[in-house]
């Protein structure tokens, strides 16, 4: 069976998480993933068609998955046009589908004009497809295959999106609230923290519930993509039987009966109602609703930060506080965020011995919290720079 080169895009700083996820998806029974390179928000790897479907359905920390259709020198527009035209587009794009170059980036290369790069790549691909299908032009009023072109040091990479909607759009959160945390970023934080389902987890700023829901999905071993479809299914390489087989296998692995202790609280009553609805959707998406466990081991509390305490069933077992406290647009002023960070120091007494993993966009969090973190790493999601602070013990 043919092997493909794919690129998983993620937050800058989460590449190791995605690489580890791919390694864990590999086994003697399942398709293997050979990682070629990792860095700058991308993990490039090789796999077969089964591996593409499994990655789309299973990756928690990835934002998008794309097929690399071409990787070639592109020192001038002629070479870019000729090499793009040599890609076997007719093996991927079906008759009746349009084509769109959605994003272009150029770095340290002679070709810098992104609009010209965009036009050249589209023209070369469209000419080949039109010639193959015997048409004058590609339709622009139908479903569009989306391309991304990256030129780094005069070498071009032409990528075809097989995700469709970004992978962080699981489908359980129709309303994320103000400045919501991406589901994929929440999953990356959880995996970077080292949390496992045998430990209690508490989020005192749960908002729309993204962190606790991602933790629950991870603990239940529920693949995050089961409730949605992917653009891969619209391409000529799609295989419905393979996709259905993998979906069925992943669905059978879900175990809602696993004992877990996950708690979320918030001072906003509306946020708690939203979390409850999102959690229910997350349970039911992609599976038979009658199989959803009625008591998922997730407790929701409407209370202020100062009243936060460990769940009674977890008092004797140190756990993890994993949270994304309000900041920026969610509070309005930086002074309010800093006051909240200072107030968070009150968590140290009731949660003594617990670990803390916190993400925010404030470099000075430690000075307001009153304690230096054991580690700090940057996670860059889109244009937003955030820092993940980790405390081994409160």
FIBA-921179 format. One record per residue (C-alpha): residue in one letter; x, y, z; residue number from 1. Coordinates in pm, 1 decimal. Example, Ala and Ser with C-alpha at 12.3 -4.5 7.8 and 13.67 -1.06 7.14 Angstrom:
2
   type          X          Y          Z   seq
      A     1230.0     -450.0      780.0     1
      S     1367.0     -106.0      714.0     2
end
This chain:
394
   type          X          Y          Z   seq
      X        0.0        0.0        0.0     1
      X      121.8      351.0      -84.5     2
      X      302.6      551.6      180.4     3
      X      227.4      922.4      220.9     4
      X      415.9     1212.4      373.2     5
      X      198.9     1417.1      606.1     6
      X      248.8     1723.6      823.1     7
      X       67.1     1777.1     1153.1     8
      X       41.9     2143.4     1252.3     9
      X       22.3     2232.9     1619.9    10
      X      104.3     2510.6     1864.3    11
      X      471.4     2605.0     1867.0    12
      X      602.0     2426.3     2174.1    13
      X      366.1     2127.8     2141.5    14
      X      563.0     1940.0     1874.1    15
      X      696.2     1682.9     2122.9    16
      X      342.6     1606.1     2237.9    17
      X      224.3     1535.5     1882.5    18
      X      535.2     1326.0     1809.2    19
      X      471.0     1118.3     2121.4    20
      X      106.8     1075.8     2024.3    21
      X      209.9      937.0     1685.2    22
      X      456.3      698.1     1847.9    23
      X      186.5      568.5     2082.7    24
      X      -51.8      514.5     1791.6    25
      X      202.0      277.2     1635.5    26
      X      212.0      -90.6     1723.4    27
      X      258.5     -427.4     1554.7    28
      X     -113.5     -436.3     1476.7    29
      X     -155.7      -71.9     1374.1    30
      X        3.6      139.9     1098.3    31
      X      345.3      276.0     1187.0    32
      X      441.4      641.7     1173.4    33
      X      793.5      736.4     1075.4    34
      X      871.3     1086.6     1200.9    35
      X     1097.2     1277.0      960.6    36
      X     1131.1     1610.5     1141.5    37
      X      972.8     1817.1     1414.7    38
      X      983.4     2187.6     1498.1    39
      X      826.6     2532.6     1451.7    40
      X      472.5     2405.6     1507.0    41
      X      496.8     2113.8     1263.7    42
      X      561.1     1739.9     1280.5    43
      X      640.3     1578.5      946.2    44
      X      595.3     1203.1      918.1    45
      X      532.4      913.2      681.4    46
      X      243.5      670.0      702.4    47
      X       -6.6      475.5      495.3    48
      X     -373.9      558.6      435.1    49
      X     -483.8      378.9      752.8    50
      X     -237.9      592.9      943.3    51
      X     -385.4      912.1      799.7    52
      X     -734.2      818.8      916.7    53
      X     -610.9      709.5     1258.8    54
      X     -414.1     1032.9     1304.0    55
      X     -712.1     1249.2     1202.2    56
      X     -938.0     1070.6     1447.6    57
      X     -692.8     1028.0     1735.6    58
      X     -448.6     1319.4     1758.2    59
      X     -538.3     1542.2     2051.8    60
      X     -276.2     1819.3     2030.7    61
      X     -267.6     1873.7     1651.3    62
      X     -454.7     2162.9     1484.5    63
      X     -445.3     2041.0     1124.4    64
      X     -322.6     1749.0      915.5    65
      X     -201.0     1801.1      560.1    66
      X      -59.3     1580.2      286.0    67
      X      271.6     1687.0      138.1    68
      X      222.0     1649.1     -236.2    69
      X      550.8     1806.2     -339.9    70
      X      881.9     1914.0     -191.9    71
      X     1123.4     2064.8     -441.6    72
      X     1371.6     2348.4     -513.1    73
      X     1198.3     2671.9     -610.5    74
      X     1452.8     2945.2     -671.9    75
      X     1238.0     3115.1     -935.5    76
      X      878.6     3119.5    -1058.9    77
      X      952.9     2896.8    -1360.5    78
      X     1079.0     2612.9    -1141.2    79
      X      786.4     2661.8     -900.2    80
      X      538.2     2637.8    -1190.7    81
      X      703.6     2337.0    -1356.3    82
      X      746.8     2135.2    -1036.5    83
      X      393.9     2209.1     -917.7    84
      X      262.4     2094.4    -1256.3    85
      X      443.0     1760.4    -1214.9    86
      X      244.3     1672.9     -902.7    87
      X      -19.4     1406.4     -992.2    88
      X     -313.3     1623.4     -889.0    89
      X     -558.6     1393.3    -1069.5    90
      X     -475.2     1120.8     -814.8    91
      X     -614.4     1334.6     -531.8    92
      X     -865.1     1593.3     -660.3    93
      X    -1190.3     1450.7     -803.3    94
      X    -1381.4     1594.9    -1097.4    95
      X    -1610.6     1875.3     -986.1    96
      X    -1396.4     1991.2     -694.9    97
      X    -1237.6     2334.3     -701.5    98
      X     -893.5     2436.9     -578.8    99
      X     -787.0     2713.1     -341.5   100
      X     -440.4     2815.9     -223.7   101
      X     -541.7     2912.4      128.5   102
      X     -206.9     3015.4      274.2   103
      X      144.7     3099.5      152.4   104
      X      454.9     3159.7      361.0   105
      X      806.3     3239.5      243.1   106
      X     1117.6     3262.4      457.1   107
      X     1480.8     3324.0      358.9   108
      X     1394.3     3265.4       -8.0   109
      X     1423.0     3449.5     -338.6   110
      X     1048.5     3411.5     -396.9   111
      X      882.2     3650.2     -152.3   112
      X      564.5     3781.0     -318.6   113
      X      298.4     3563.5     -158.3   114
      X       20.6     3663.6     -399.1   115
      X      239.3     3571.3     -697.8   116
      X      334.6     3237.9     -539.2   117
      X      -32.3     3173.0     -474.6   118
      X     -126.3     3248.5     -836.8   119
      X      155.6     3038.9     -986.7   120
      X       78.3     2729.7     -778.4   121
      X     -294.2     2754.9     -850.6   122
      X     -236.1     2799.7    -1223.4   123
      X       -0.7     2501.2    -1248.6   124
      X     -231.8     2269.7    -1054.6   125
      X     -545.8     2390.5    -1232.7   126
      X     -391.6     2349.7    -1579.2   127
      X     -302.0     1986.7    -1508.5   128
      X     -645.1     1906.8    -1364.9   129
      X     -827.7     2078.6    -1651.1   130
      X     -618.8     1890.5    -1904.0   131
      X     -687.4     1558.2    -1728.9   132
      X    -1063.7     1611.8    -1693.9   133
      X    -1105.6     1780.2    -2033.9   134
      X    -1252.1     2102.1    -1894.2   135
      X    -1171.4     2468.4    -1950.6   136
      X    -1160.6     2578.6    -1587.2   137
      X    -1206.3     2444.5    -1236.8   138
      X    -1537.8     2519.6    -1068.0   139
      X    -1533.9     2794.3     -808.4   140
      X    -1886.4     2743.3     -673.8   141
      X    -1836.1     2391.3     -532.9   142
      X    -1632.9     2231.8     -255.4   143
      X    -1273.8     2355.6     -266.6   144
      X     -959.8     2154.7     -199.2   145
      X     -734.1     2377.5       12.7   146
      X     -358.6     2406.4      -41.8   147
      X      -82.1     2557.7      164.9   148
      X      256.1     2652.8       22.6   149
      X      565.6     2700.7      236.5   150
      X      893.7     2814.2       84.8   151
      X     1193.6     2786.8      315.5   152
      X     1545.7     2864.4      188.8   153
      X     1433.9     2832.2     -175.5   154
      X     1269.1     2493.4     -119.4   155
      X      893.5     2467.9     -165.3   156
      X      653.1     2237.8       13.7   157
      X      305.5     2205.7     -139.3   158
      X       49.9     2070.9      108.4   159
      X     -310.0     1954.3       66.8   160
      X     -539.5     1992.2      367.2   161
      X     -713.0     1666.2      464.7   162
      X     -868.6     1795.4      788.9   163
      X    -1135.1     2035.9      667.2   164
      X    -1233.9     2220.3      984.1   165
      X     -934.8     2252.9     1219.4   166
      X     -885.4     1941.7     1432.5   167
      X     -939.0     2141.2     1752.2   168
      X    -1302.7     2182.1     1648.2   169
      X    -1419.8     1856.4     1803.8   170
      X    -1786.6     1950.7     1781.3   171
      X    -1878.4     1953.9     2148.9   172
      X    -1826.1     2326.2     2202.0   173
      X    -2058.0     2529.7     1976.3   174
      X    -2005.8     2831.2     2203.9   175
      X    -1660.2     2853.8     2357.3   176
      X    -1729.0     3171.6     2551.0   177
      X    -1502.2     3476.6     2551.5   178
      X    -1145.6     3413.7     2423.2   179
      X    -1177.6     3033.6     2446.5   180
      X     -878.6     2803.4     2482.9   181
      X     -835.9     2576.5     2181.6   182
      X     -925.2     2214.3     2251.9   183
      X     -591.5     2102.6     2105.0   184
      X     -398.7     2343.6     2328.8   185
      X     -588.3     2219.8     2633.6   186
      X     -498.3     1862.5     2539.2   187
      X     -131.9     1961.6     2492.8   188
      X     -124.6     2120.1     2840.0   189
      X     -269.6     1804.8     2995.3   190
      X      -20.9     1578.6     2818.6   191
      X      273.9     1807.5     2897.7   192
      X      174.6     1815.8     3265.9   193
      X      216.2     1440.8     3299.5   194
      X     -139.5     1387.8     3427.2   195
      X     -283.8     1034.8     3417.4   196
      X     -638.5      927.5     3495.7   197
      X     -536.0      766.5     3828.0   198
      X     -471.0     1118.3     3966.5   199
      X     -736.7     1376.2     4061.7   200
      X     -756.9     1682.8     3837.9   201
      X     -901.8     2021.1     3930.5   202
      X     -962.0     2329.7     3715.2   203
      X    -1072.3     2628.4     3930.7   204
      X    -1133.1     2847.1     3620.6   205
      X    -1306.6     2591.9     3402.2   206
      X    -1502.6     2845.5     3190.7   207
      X    -1664.0     2645.4     2908.6   208
      X    -1497.9     2328.3     3038.7   209
      X    -1234.8     2271.9     2772.2   210
      X     -958.1     2144.2     3002.9   211
      X    -1173.6     1909.7     3208.9   212
      X    -1351.3     1776.8     2897.8   213
      X    -1023.1     1708.5     2717.5   214
      X     -896.4     1535.2     3032.5   215
      X    -1211.9     1323.8     3047.6   216
      X    -1185.5     1225.1     2679.8   217
      X     -824.0     1123.8     2741.3   218
      X     -915.6      923.8     3051.6   219
      X    -1203.8      746.8     2873.5   220
      X     -973.1      671.8     2578.2   221
      X    -1220.9      840.3     2347.5   222
      X    -1064.6      958.7     2021.5   223
      X    -1138.0     1333.4     1984.2   224
      X    -1233.2     1313.8     1615.9   225
      X    -1508.8     1053.4     1637.9   226
      X    -1784.9     1313.5     1623.9   227
      X    -1682.3     1478.3     1295.8   228
      X    -1583.3     1417.7      934.4   229
      X    -1270.0     1508.4      741.0   230
      X    -1185.4     1640.9      394.4   231
      X     -980.3     1325.6      331.9   232
      X    -1312.4     1147.1      274.6   233
      X    -1379.8     1370.8      -28.8   234
      X    -1051.4     1295.7     -205.3   235
      X     -978.1     1020.5     -458.6   236
      X     -748.9      835.8     -216.2   237
      X    -1035.7      797.9       34.5   238
      X    -1136.3      449.8      143.0   239
      X    -1472.3      429.2      319.2   240
      X    -1412.7       75.5      442.7   241
      X    -1082.3      166.5      607.3   242
      X    -1234.5      474.1      771.5   243
      X    -1536.2      282.7      905.2   244
      X    -1315.7        2.0     1036.4   245
      X    -1092.9      243.3     1228.6   246
      X    -1392.3      442.2     1361.2   247
      X    -1550.3      119.1     1485.7   248
      X    -1224.9        6.0     1649.5   249
      X    -1175.6      340.8     1825.9   250
      X    -1539.9      348.7     1939.5   251
      X    -1506.7        3.2     2096.4   252
      X    -1210.2      124.1     2302.5   253
      X    -1410.7      393.5     2483.7   254
      X    -1459.2      308.9     2851.5   255
      X    -1689.5      544.9     3041.8   256
      X    -1677.4      316.6     3346.6   257
      X    -1315.6      395.8     3429.1   258
      X    -1283.2      549.7     3776.3   259
      X    -1175.6      912.8     3737.9   260
      X    -1184.0     1217.1     3962.0   261
      X    -1206.0     1535.4     3754.5   262
      X    -1348.5     1855.2     3901.2   263
      X    -1418.5     2192.6     3745.5   264
      X    -1538.5     2506.5     3917.4   265
      X    -1604.5     2866.2     3819.5   266
      X    -1753.5     3178.3     3976.3   267
      X    -1968.7     3229.9     3666.0   268
      X    -2291.3     3030.5     3689.7   269
      X    -2356.6     3058.4     3314.9   270
      X    -2011.5     2912.5     3247.5   271
      X    -2094.5     2610.2     3460.1   272
      X    -2418.1     2549.5     3269.1   273
      X    -2222.2     2576.6     2944.0   274
      X    -1962.9     2330.1     3073.0   275
      X    -2233.0     2080.9     3165.8   276
      X    -2387.3     2097.7     2817.8   277
      X    -2046.1     2070.9     2647.5   278
      X    -1951.1     1769.4     2860.0   279
      X    -2269.0     1588.2     2763.7   280
      X    -2207.8     1658.3     2395.8   281
      X    -1848.2     1538.2     2426.9   282
      X    -1970.5     1207.9     2571.3   283
      X    -2228.6     1145.2     2303.2   284
      X    -2057.8     1269.8     1985.0   285
      X    -1982.7      988.6     1744.1   286
      X    -2120.1      710.9     1966.5   287
      X    -2454.7      555.6     2049.8   288
      X    -2607.8      785.5     2310.1   289
      X    -2750.0      490.0     2502.7   290
      X    -2393.4      376.1     2572.3   291
      X    -2288.0      702.5     2737.4   292
      X    -2218.4      659.9     3107.4   293
      X    -2463.7      853.2     3323.2   294
      X    -2206.8      933.3     3593.1   295
      X    -1882.4     1015.7     3411.3   296
      X    -1671.1     1093.5     3718.5   297
      X    -1665.1     1465.5     3641.3   298
      X    -1793.0     1701.9     3911.1   299
      X    -1888.3     2062.7     3840.8   300
      X    -1905.6     2328.7     4112.4   301
      X    -2032.6     2685.7     4106.1   302
      X    -1800.1     2865.6     4348.0   303
      X    -1538.6     3139.6     4379.3   304
      X    -1165.3     3073.7     4369.9   305
      X    -1125.9     3137.8     4743.3   306
      X    -1365.0     2848.9     4815.4   307
      X    -1191.0     2594.2     4592.5   308
      X    -1094.7     2270.9     4772.0   309
      X    -1008.3     1918.5     4657.8   310
      X    -1291.7     1676.8     4594.0   311
      X    -1364.1     1471.7     4909.7   312
      X    -1277.5     1147.5     4732.3   313
      X     -931.8     1282.4     4640.7   314
      X     -818.3     1442.4     4968.4   315
      X     -564.8     1169.5     5044.7   316
      X     -421.0     1158.6     4690.9   317
      X     -222.1     1457.7     4560.5   318
      X     -341.7     1551.5     4216.5   319
      X     -304.1     1812.6     3944.8   320
      X     -444.3     2162.9     3911.5   321
      X     -451.8     2232.8     3538.4   322
      X     -601.5     2565.0     3446.2   323
      X     -625.7     2863.5     3213.6   324
      X     -709.7     3162.2     3438.7   325
      X     -892.8     3459.9     3283.4   326
      X     -663.7     3717.0     3123.1   327
      X     -658.6     3976.9     2847.4   328
      X     -997.7     4021.2     2683.3   329
      X    -1159.2     3790.6     2937.8   330
      X    -1087.5     4037.6     3221.0   331
      X    -1051.4     4364.9     3036.4   332
      X     -745.0     4497.3     3219.0   333
      X     -403.4     4351.8     3296.5   334
      X     -432.6     4473.3     3656.2   335
      X     -734.9     4249.7     3707.7   336
      X     -544.0     3949.7     3572.9   337
      X     -248.8     4022.4     3801.8   338
      X     -482.0     4047.9     4101.6   339
      X     -624.9     3708.3     4006.7   340
      X     -274.7     3557.7     3992.3   341
      X     -203.5     3692.0     4341.8   342
      X     -532.0     3545.7     4466.7   343
      X     -431.4     3207.7     4324.1   344
      X     -164.8     3178.3     4595.6   345
      X     -452.3     3084.9     4828.8   346
      X     -472.4     2750.6     4646.8   347
      X     -141.4     2642.7     4798.6   348
      X     -290.5     2558.8     5138.9   349
      X     -595.7     2344.2     5048.5   350
      X     -409.2     2182.9     4758.0   351
      X      -76.3     2131.6     4937.0   352
      X      130.9     1865.0     4764.0   353
      X      -56.9     1896.9     4433.8   354
      X      109.7     1979.5     4102.9   355
      X       11.3     2293.2     3911.9   356
      X       13.3     2346.4     3534.9   357
      X     -110.1     2689.1     3428.6   358
      X     -118.3     2866.1     3094.1   359
      X     -145.7     3243.9     3055.3   360
      X       -9.6     3525.6     2839.8   361
      X      170.3     3705.5     3123.7   362
      X      548.3     3668.6     3152.7   363
      X      536.9     3800.9     3506.6   364
      X      293.0     3544.9     3645.4   365
      X      546.8     3406.2     3895.0   366
      X      604.5     3741.0     4067.7   367
      X      231.7     3785.3     4129.4   368
      X      175.7     3422.8     4231.9   369
      X      467.2     3454.8     4472.7   370
      X      654.9     3140.0     4370.8   371
      X      898.6     3056.7     4094.1   372
      X      785.5     2779.1     3862.0   373
      X      987.0     2459.6     3833.1   374
      X      964.9     2492.8     3455.2   375
      X      822.6     2732.5     3199.4   376
      X      776.7     2689.9     2824.8   377
      X      621.3     2903.2     2555.4   378
      X      317.7     2776.9     2364.7   379
      X      234.9     2990.7     2063.5   380
      X     -112.3     2939.2     1917.2   381
      X     -158.2     3148.9     1606.1   382
      X      -59.2     3506.3     1689.3   383
      X      -91.5     3461.1     2065.9   384
      X      217.0     3399.5     2282.0   385
      X      137.7     3211.6     2601.7   386
      X      350.3     3049.7     2870.8   387
      X      293.9     2720.0     3044.5   388
      X      411.0     2732.9     3406.0   389
      X      461.2     2402.5     3585.4   390
      X      498.6     2355.5     3961.6   391
      X      602.6     2010.5     4080.9   392
      X      451.1     2063.8     4424.8   393
      X      237.6     2337.4     4581.4   394
end
